[in-house]
Amino acid sequence: MNVPARKDIRPGLHVAIVLKQDQRSGKLTEGIVRDLLTKSPTHPHGIKVRLEDGQVGRVKALLD
């Protein structure tokens, strides 16, 4: 699965992330991006973001 690059992610975007505690199972959590936490343009496991509800995880997919 190709993860989105930092340039494709912006606040207000609907995304699917994997939370730290769900990394083994791969369970995805949906939400709206509030902050981008990863500074580099790409990351092999996904760009780390904070959702509007405060959850932090790595972006695995962009949603509509």
Secondary structure, 3 states (H helix, E strand, C coil): CCCCCHHHCCCCCEEEEEEHHHCCCCCEEEEEEEEECCCCCCCCCCCEEEECCCCEEEEEEECC
